[in-house]
Amino acid sequence: MPITYGALRCKCVSNSRLQSSRKKNELQYHLHASFSLGNGAPWDCAINVGTNDADDLLQYKLVYDFDHPIVATLRGLNPGFEDLTDTSALPALDFLRSDILKGTGPWRPTDVMDGSDQAEPIPSLTRMLQNAQANKSDVWIFGRLYDTGDGIHDIHMNQGSTGSYINNGQDSDHNMIWQDGAVIVDTGAPQLAAYFTVFTQQLVPTDNLGNPVDGAHGYTIADDGSLVGT
């Protein structure tokens, strides 16, 4: 089944809840919340917040002074889902091939998750969504559509994985460039809030299919935008 990737402009209309799902040998944890598009039934979004696997933790950036030219583009989008599947430039996101992460600071490691909602980034991300709900703020969620039902998942970097995620040219849940995930919240100020994530087992740099190249390494801040222009 083809992967559909894009950005959802919406408003948070529910409290968030922590849920887990099994991925191979680990539990991945997500914050789920409902988001309204202005009409119709709300969408569900599963925002990655960590794992129970010490060898495959999540790194994250939670930025409250996000200031990038993409902001004007996002504010110009209509409410609803913007299909960016075949886009190879902003506003589609690629952490390596764009400057979207410029000036956003270091990556922070999450703790090993045990189902508690007290480990960061869960409390901070929960507050960000609570504020968005209370203030009826616009939220933009970048990721891939659910196979069934209205929702978005894979809200993390979607390249650099190994094993069954290697892109072999087939339509499946595999690596792709220009399909990275994020959450961006309009705080009403010129600077927005933003949340970015990458798994420690995802390796960079990547080739034009999104697969790790020979000699690839774990993601560091030095890799932010390192493939701009390639």
C-alpha positions as CSV (number, residue, x, y, z in Angstrom):
1,M,0.0,0.0,0.0
2,P,1.4,3.4,-0.9
3,I,2.6,5.7,1.9
4,T,0.7,9.0,2.1
5,Y,2.7,11.7,3.8
6,G,1.7,15.3,4.6
7,A,0.8,18.0,7.0
8,L,-2.5,18.2,9.0
9,R,-3.6,21.7,9.9
10,C,-5.9,21.3,12.8
11,K,-6.9,22.2,16.4
12,C,-6.5,20.0,19.5
13,V,-9.9,19.1,20.9
14,S,-9.1,16.4,23.5
15,N,-6.7,15.7,26.4
16,S,-3.8,13.5,25.4
17,R,-3.4,9.9,26.5
18,L,-0.4,7.7,26.6
19,Q,-0.6,4.4,24.7
20,S,1.9,1.8,23.7
21,S,2.2,-0.5,20.7
22,R,4.6,-3.3,20.0
23,K,7.2,-2.9,17.2
24,K,9.2,-6.0,16.8
25,N,11.1,-6.4,20.1
26,E,10.2,-3.2,21.8
27,L,7.2,-1.2,23.0
28,Q,6.9,2.2,21.4
29,Y,5.0,4.9,23.4
30,H,2.8,7.6,21.8
31,L,0.7,10.4,23.0
32,H,-2.7,10.2,21.3
33,A,-5.1,13.1,21.0
34,S,-8.0,14.1,18.8
35,F,-7.7,17.0,16.4
36,S,-10.5,18.8,14.6
37,L,-10.2,20.0,11.0
38,G,-13.1,22.4,11.4
39,N,-15.8,20.0,10.1
40,G,-16.4,16.3,10.2
41,A,-15.2,13.8,12.8
42,P,-11.9,14.5,14.6
43,W,-8.7,12.8,13.6
44,D,-6.5,10.7,15.9
45,C,-2.7,11.4,16.0
46,A,-0.1,9.2,17.5
47,I,2.9,11.3,18.5
48,N,6.1,9.3,19.4
49,V,7.5,9.9,22.9
50,G,9.8,7.0,23.6
51,T,10.4,3.2,23.9
52,N,11.2,0.6,26.5
53,D,14.3,-0.5,24.6
54,A,17.5,1.0,26.0
55,D,19.2,0.2,22.6
56,D,16.6,2.2,20.6
57,L,15.7,5.2,22.6
58,L,14.1,8.4,21.2
59,Q,16.0,11.6,20.9
60,Y,13.8,14.8,20.8
61,K,13.9,18.6,20.4
62,L,11.1,20.5,22.1
63,V,11.6,24.1,20.9
64,Y,9.6,27.1,22.2
65,D,11.3,29.7,20.0
66,F,10.9,28.1,16.6
67,D,11.4,30.8,14.1
68,H,11.7,29.7,10.4
69,P,10.4,31.0,7.1
70,I,8.2,27.8,6.9
71,V,5.9,29.5,9.5
72,A,4.4,31.8,6.8
73,T,3.8,28.8,4.5
74,L,2.1,26.9,7.3
75,R,-0.2,29.7,8.2
76,G,-1.2,29.9,4.6
77,L,-2.4,26.3,4.4
78,N,-6.1,25.5,4.6
79,P,-7.4,23.5,7.5
80,G,-7.2,19.8,6.8
81,F,-4.6,17.5,5.3
82,E,-2.0,18.7,2.8
83,D,-0.7,15.8,0.8
84,L,3.1,16.2,0.5
85,T,4.0,12.7,-0.6
86,D,5.8,13.6,-3.8
87,T,7.2,16.9,-2.6
88,S,11.0,17.3,-2.4
89,A,11.2,20.7,-0.7
90,L,9.7,22.5,2.2
91,P,7.0,22.4,3.5
92,A,7.7,18.7,3.3
93,L,10.2,18.0,6.1
94,D,13.7,16.4,5.7
95,F,15.9,16.9,8.7
96,L,19.0,16.3,6.6
97,R,18.1,18.0,3.3
98,S,16.6,21.2,4.6
99,D,17.4,23.8,7.2
100,I,14.3,23.2,9.2
101,L,16.3,22.3,12.4
102,K,18.6,25.3,12.1
103,G,19.0,27.0,15.5
104,T,16.8,24.4,17.3
105,G,19.5,23.3,19.8
106,P,20.8,19.9,20.8
107,W,19.0,16.6,20.7
108,R,17.9,15.4,24.1
109,P,17.7,11.7,25.0
110,T,14.5,10.2,26.5
111,D,14.6,7.8,29.4
112,V,13.7,4.1,29.0
113,M,9.9,4.1,29.2
114,D,8.0,1.9,31.6
115,G,4.4,3.2,31.0
116,S,4.7,6.2,33.3
117,D,3.6,9.6,32.0
118,Q,6.2,11.4,34.1
119,A,9.3,10.8,31.9
120,E,10.2,13.6,29.5
121,P,9.2,14.6,26.9
122,I,5.7,13.4,27.9
123,P,4.9,16.1,30.6
124,S,6.2,19.0,28.4
125,L,4.5,17.8,25.3
126,T,1.3,17.2,27.2
127,R,1.4,20.8,28.4
128,M,2.0,22.1,24.9
129,L,-1.1,20.3,23.6
130,Q,-3.1,21.4,26.6
131,N,-2.2,25.0,25.9
132,A,-3.1,24.5,22.3
133,Q,-6.5,23.1,23.2
134,A,-7.2,25.9,25.7
135,N,-6.2,28.6,23.4
136,K,-7.7,27.0,20.3
137,S,-4.3,27.3,18.6
138,D,-3.5,26.0,15.2
139,V,-1.5,22.8,15.2
140,W,0.4,21.4,12.2
141,I,1.2,17.7,12.4
142,F,3.6,16.1,9.9
143,G,3.5,12.3,9.4
144,R,1.9,9.5,7.5
145,L,-1.7,8.6,7.2
146,Y,-3.2,5.6,9.1
147,D,-3.9,2.6,6.8
148,T,-7.5,2.7,8.1
149,G,-9.4,5.5,9.7
150,D,-8.5,9.2,9.9
151,G,-5.3,9.8,11.7
152,I,-1.5,10.4,11.4
153,H,1.4,8.4,12.8
154,D,5.1,8.0,12.1
155,I,5.6,11.4,13.7
156,H,9.4,11.1,13.7
157,M,12.3,11.0,11.3
158,N,11.3,8.5,8.6
159,Q,14.7,7.7,7.1
160,G,17.9,6.0,8.2
161,S,16.3,2.8,9.6
162,T,17.7,-0.7,8.8
163,G,16.3,-4.2,8.5
164,S,12.8,-4.4,7.2
165,Y,12.6,-0.6,6.9
166,I,15.1,-0.5,4.0
167,N,13.6,1.1,1.0
168,N,13.7,-1.4,-1.8
169,G,11.4,0.4,-4.1
170,Q,8.2,-1.2,-2.9
171,D,5.2,0.6,-1.4
172,S,5.4,-0.3,2.3
173,D,6.5,1.2,5.7
174,H,10.0,1.9,4.6
175,N,12.6,4.7,4.6
176,M,11.8,7.8,2.5
177,I,13.4,11.2,2.1
178,W,11.3,14.3,2.6
179,Q,8.9,12.5,4.8
180,D,10.0,13.4,8.3
181,G,7.5,14.0,11.1
182,A,7.0,16.8,13.6
183,V,4.4,18.8,15.6
184,I,4.3,22.6,15.4
185,V,2.0,24.7,17.5
186,D,1.0,28.4,16.8
187,T,1.4,30.2,20.1
188,G,0.1,33.4,18.7
189,A,3.6,34.9,18.8
190,P,6.1,35.3,15.9
191,Q,7.9,32.3,17.3
192,L,6.1,29.0,17.5
193,A,6.6,25.8,19.5
194,A,7.9,22.7,17.7
195,Y,8.6,19.0,18.5
196,F,11.0,16.8,16.5
197,T,12.2,13.2,17.1
198,V,14.6,10.6,15.9
199,F,15.4,7.1,17.1
200,T,18.9,6.3,18.2
201,Q,19.0,3.3,15.8
202,Q,18.3,5.5,12.8
203,L,21.6,6.1,11.0
204,V,22.8,9.0,8.8
205,P,23.7,10.2,6.3
206,T,21.2,8.6,4.0
207,D,21.0,8.1,0.2
208,N,18.3,9.3,-2.1
209,L,16.0,6.4,-1.1
210,G,16.4,7.3,2.6
211,N,18.6,4.3,3.4
212,P,21.8,4.6,5.5
213,V,24.9,4.9,3.4
214,D,28.1,2.8,4.2
215,G,29.7,4.1,7.3
216,A,26.5,5.8,8.6
217,H,26.4,6.8,12.2
218,G,23.8,7.7,14.9
219,Y,22.2,11.2,14.5
220,T,23.8,14.1,16.2
221,I,23.2,17.9,16.0
222,A,26.1,18.1,13.5
223,D,23.8,16.2,11.1
224,D,21.0,18.9,11.1
225,G,20.8,20.1,7.5
226,S,24.0,18.4,6.6
227,L,22.7,17.3,3.1
228,V,21.2,20.7,2.1
229,G,21.7,21.1,-1.6
230,T,22.5,17.4,-2.3
